[in-house]
Amino acid sequence: MAFTIATFNTNSVRARTPIVLAWLKENRPDVLCLQETKAPDDAFPAAVFVEAGFRPLFRGEKSYNGVAMLVREPLVIDDPAFGLDDGGPPDETRLLAARINGIPIVNTYVPQGRDPKTAFFEYKLEWFSRLRNYFERHFSPDEPLLWVGDFNVAPERIDVHDPVRLLGHVGFHPDEHKALAEVKAWGFVDVFRQHVTEPNHYTFWDYRAKDGVARGKGWRVDHIWATRPLAERSTRAWIDLNPRLADRPSDHTVLAAEFDL
């Protein structure tokens, strides 16, 4: 049985609802994970997704953060949970976990970090450490697990359009690379890179870069990672540019992967 999961930083789910609905209708994934929904729970457009045949899980706040899963009917949802649970700031609008038809999925919107010289950057590095501890407490690398979302880090030189100039900038900083690699070492495989090894594949293009998509001024900061038992069952992964080329787009686009379960 094919199982398809996708991830999309909407940069406001209410502003991008038409784009999300169009993608759901055309692609019919089993799960679409959203980040940066920027909607408090009472303003999340749940009804339109239910009408489209998807049950939504969500936790958000006004103007910032926010995570959601849109789960295709009639898949079974178990154990939904929000936030880190280690006694620190829970950040419930940054992490959503659930089992979908028995497959554990963790959807994250990792802190952006703002600037390497700020406390926000240090918080981001700490967040990665806390996240690794979260995985250690709740899961095993020997069992199936999907970690998806906007990680706010481009892991490799081929994941940014200008690795020389951008090295040291937030999102492509050695300290971030180290922090993300430590989480990966717990037991994750980058599913997209398992299938696509060449450069110039991106999921984010800054609005400020004129004709950024056409000129290839992108970053690969959105990811679908899996523990090895699940990665070995991955059949393909792809980036869909159409949402970024739509009217009033997010600055990100959709990344998807398929598994043979």
C-alpha positions in Angstrom: 0.0 0.0 0.0 1.3 3.4 -1.0 1.5 6.0 1.8 2.1 9.6 0.8 3.1 12.4 3.2 3.8 16.0 2.4 5.0 19.1 4.2 4.3 22.8 3.5 5.2 26.0 5.4 2.1 28.0 4.5 3.2 31.4 5.9 -0.4 31.8 7.0 -2.9 29.0 6.4 -5.8 31.4 6.0 -4.0 33.3 3.2 -3.0 30.1 1.5 -6.2 28.1 1.9 -7.0 28.1 -1.8 -3.5 26.8 -2.6 -3.7 24.1 0.0 -7.1 22.9 -1.1 -6.0 22.8 -4.8 -3.0 20.7 -3.8 -5.0 18.3 -1.7 -7.6 17.9 -4.5 -4.9 17.2 -7.1 -2.6 15.0 -5.1 -4.8 13.3 -2.4 -1.9 12.7 0.1 -2.5 10.6 3.2 -1.1 13.4 5.4 -0.2 17.0 4.7 1.8 18.6 7.5 1.6 22.4 7.7 3.8 24.9 9.5 3.7 28.6 10.2 -0.1 28.6 10.1 -0.3 31.9 12.0 -3.8 31.2 13.1 -5.2 30.8 16.7 -7.2 27.7 17.1 -10.6 29.4 16.8 -9.6 30.9 13.5 -8.1 27.8 11.8 -10.1 27.0 8.7 -10.9 23.5 9.8 -14.3 23.2 8.2 -13.0 23.7 4.6 -10.5 20.9 5.1 -13.1 18.6 6.6 -15.4 19.3 3.6 -12.4 18.3 1.3 -12.1 14.9 3.1 -9.3 15.7 5.5 -9.4 15.7 9.3 -7.3 18.5 10.8 -5.1 18.5 13.9 -3.8 21.9 14.8 -2.4 24.2 17.4 -1.6 27.9 16.6 -1.4 31.5 17.6 -2.0 34.8 16.1 0.6 36.0 13.6 3.3 33.5 14.6 4.2 29.8 14.5 1.5 27.2 14.2 1.5 23.5 13.2 -1.2 21.3 11.7 -1.8 17.9 10.1 -4.4 17.3 7.5 -5.2 13.6 7.5 -7.2 12.0 4.7 -10.4 10.2 5.7 -10.7 7.4 6.8 -7.2 7.0 8.2 -6.9 6.4 11.9 -5.5 9.1 14.2 -4.0 8.1 17.5 -2.2 9.8 20.3 -2.1 13.4 19.1 0.2 15.6 21.2 1.6 19.1 21.1 4.9 20.5 22.2 8.1 19.5 23.9 7.5 17.9 27.2 10.8 18.2 29.0 9.9 20.9 31.5 11.2 23.8 29.4 9.1 26.0 27.2 6.7 23.5 25.6 6.4 25.5 22.3 3.1 23.7 21.5 2.7 25.7 18.3 6.0 24.3 17.0 5.6 20.6 17.4 2.7 18.2 16.7 3.0 14.4 17.0 0.5 11.7 16.1 0.2 8.2 14.9 -1.5 8.0 11.6 -2.6 4.4 10.7 0.1 3.3 13.1 2.9 5.4 11.7 4.3 7.9 14.2 4.8 11.4 12.7 6.4 14.4 14.3 5.7 17.7 12.5 8.0 20.6 13.6 8.4 24.3 12.9 11.9 24.8 14.2 12.7 28.3 15.5 14.2 30.5 12.7 17.0 31.9 14.9 17.0 35.4 13.4 20.7 36.2 13.7 23.7 34.1 15.0 24.6 36.9 17.4 21.3 36.9 19.2 19.6 34.9 22.0 17.1 33.6 19.4 19.9 31.7 17.7 21.0 30.1 20.9 17.4 29.1 21.6 17.3 27.5 18.2 20.4 25.4 19.0 19.0 24.4 22.3 15.7 23.5 20.7 17.5 21.0 18.5 19.1 19.5 21.6 15.7 19.3 23.3 14.2 17.7 20.2 16.8 14.9 20.1 16.0 14.2 23.8 12.3 14.2 22.8 13.0 11.5 20.2 15.1 9.5 22.7 12.3 9.5 25.2 9.4 8.7 23.0 10.7 6.6 20.0 13.4 4.2 18.9 15.5 4.5 15.7 14.8 0.8 15.2 11.1 1.4 14.7 9.3 3.4 12.0 9.1 7.2 12.6 8.7 10.2 10.3 10.1 13.6 11.2 8.9 16.3 8.8 8.5 20.1 8.6 10.4 23.3 8.3 13.7 22.6 10.0 15.0 26.1 9.1 18.4 24.7 8.2 19.8 23.8 4.8 22.1 20.9 5.7 24.5 20.7 2.8 26.3 23.0 0.3 24.0 21.8 -2.4 21.0 22.9 -0.4 21.6 26.6 -0.9 22.1 28.6 -4.1 25.4 30.3 -3.0 27.1 28.2 -0.3 30.2 30.4 -0.2 28.4 33.7 0.4 25.7 32.2 2.7 27.9 30.2 5.0 27.6 31.7 8.5 24.1 33.2 7.8 21.2 31.9 9.8 19.9 28.8 8.2 23.3 27.8 6.9 25.6 28.2 9.9 28.1 25.7 11.1 26.6 25.7 14.6 23.2 24.8 13.1 24.7 22.1 10.9 26.3 20.6 14.0 23.0 20.8 16.0 20.9 19.3 13.2 23.5 16.5 12.5 23.3 15.5 16.2 19.6 15.0 15.8 20.1 13.1 12.6 22.7 10.9 14.2 20.0 9.6 16.6 18.8 7.5 13.6 17.3 9.6 10.7 17.7 9.4 6.9 17.0 12.4 4.7 14.4 10.8 2.5 14.6 13.4 -0.3 18.4 13.0 -0.6 17.9 9.3 -0.6 16.3 9.7 -4.0 17.6 13.0 -5.4 21.3 13.7 -5.1 21.9 16.6 -7.5 22.0 20.3 -6.5 19.5 23.0 -7.3 16.5 21.5 -5.6 14.9 24.0 -3.1 11.8 24.5 -1.0 12.2 28.2 0.0 12.8 31.3 -2.0 12.9 34.7 -0.2 10.2 37.1 -1.3 12.9 39.8 -1.4 14.8 38.0 -4.1 13.4 39.3 -7.4 12.4 36.4 -9.6 14.0 34.1 -7.0 12.4 30.9 -8.3 13.2 31.5 -11.9 16.8 32.5 -11.0 17.3 29.5 -8.7 17.8 31.7 -5.5 16.6 29.0 -3.2 17.2 27.1 0.0 16.2 23.5 0.9 15.1 24.0 4.5 11.9 21.9 4.5 12.5 18.2 5.1 11.0 14.7 5.4 13.3 12.4 7.4 12.6 8.8 8.5 14.2 6.2 10.7 15.9 3.5 8.6 13.1 0.9 8.8 10.8 3.4 7.1 13.4 5.0 4.9 14.1 1.6 3.3 10.4 1.5 2.2 10.5 5.0 0.6 9.8 4.7 -3.1 10.2 8.4 -4.2 10.4 12.0 -3.0 9.8 15.2 -4.9 9.4 19.0 -4.6 6.3 20.5 -6.2 7.0 24.0 -7.4 3.4 24.7 -8.4 2.3 26.1 -5.0 5.2 28.6 -5.0 4.2 29.7 -8.5 0.5 30.2 -7.6 -1.2 33.5 -7.0 -0.3 35.0 -3.5 2.1 32.1 -2.7 3.9 31.2 0.4 7.7 31.7 0.3 7.9 27.9 0.6 6.6 25.1 -1.5 5.4 21.5 -1.0 7.8 18.6 -0.4 6.3 15.1 -0.6 7.5 11.5 -0.2 5.9 8.1 -0.9 6.4 4.9 1.0 5.4 1.3 0.3 3.8 0.1 3.4 
